[in-house]
Amino acid sequence: MGQIKVRQKKSVIGQSQALRRVVKSLGLKGINSEKIHKDNNCIRGMINKVIHLVDYELMSGK
């Protein structure tokens, strides 16, 4: 499996508590923070939940 790099592009201010928890569980701490995860269905589902707050980039994993 590859890897996926997630970057927060918008603030969580004004978002529901559930969306704040998803962003926090992705390991993002603020705007422009980045985190690399293994590309799996769980991470993809979390990204889809907060797609309006984050950007992602697929990376080749070795």
C-alpha positions in Angstrom: 0.0 0.0 0.0 1.0 3.6 -0.6 1.0 6.6 1.7 -1.2 9.6 1.8 -0.1 13.1 2.9 -2.9 15.2 4.6 -2.6 18.9 5.1 -5.1 21.1 6.9 -6.1 24.1 4.8 -8.9 25.6 6.9 -9.6 26.2 10.5 -11.9 24.1 12.6 -13.4 27.2 14.3 -17.1 27.0 13.8 -17.1 23.3 12.9 -19.0 20.7 14.9 -17.2 18.8 17.7 -17.3 15.6 15.6 -15.4 17.2 12.7 -12.9 18.7 15.2 -12.2 15.2 16.5 -11.7 13.8 13.1 -9.1 16.5 12.2 -7.4 15.9 15.5 -7.3 12.1 15.0 -5.7 12.7 11.6 -2.8 14.3 13.6 -3.4 17.8 12.3 -2.8 20.6 14.8 -3.5 23.8 12.8 -3.6 25.4 9.4 -0.8 24.1 7.1 0.1 21.2 9.4 0.9 18.0 7.6 0.8 14.4 8.5 1.7 11.2 6.5 -0.5 8.1 7.0 -0.7 4.7 5.4 -3.3 4.7 2.6 -6.2 2.6 3.8 -10.0 2.7 4.0 -10.1 4.1 7.5 -7.9 7.1 6.7 -9.8 7.7 3.4 -13.1 7.8 5.2 -11.8 10.3 7.7 -10.5 12.5 4.9 -13.9 12.3 3.1 -15.6 13.4 6.3 -13.5 16.6 6.5 -12.6 17.1 2.8 -13.7 20.8 3.0 -11.0 21.4 5.6 -8.1 19.4 4.3 -6.0 18.7 1.1 -4.5 15.3 0.5 -1.8 13.9 -1.8 -1.2 10.3 -2.7 2.5 9.3 -2.4 4.2 6.1 -3.5 5.0 4.0 -0.5 7.9 1.6 -0.3 
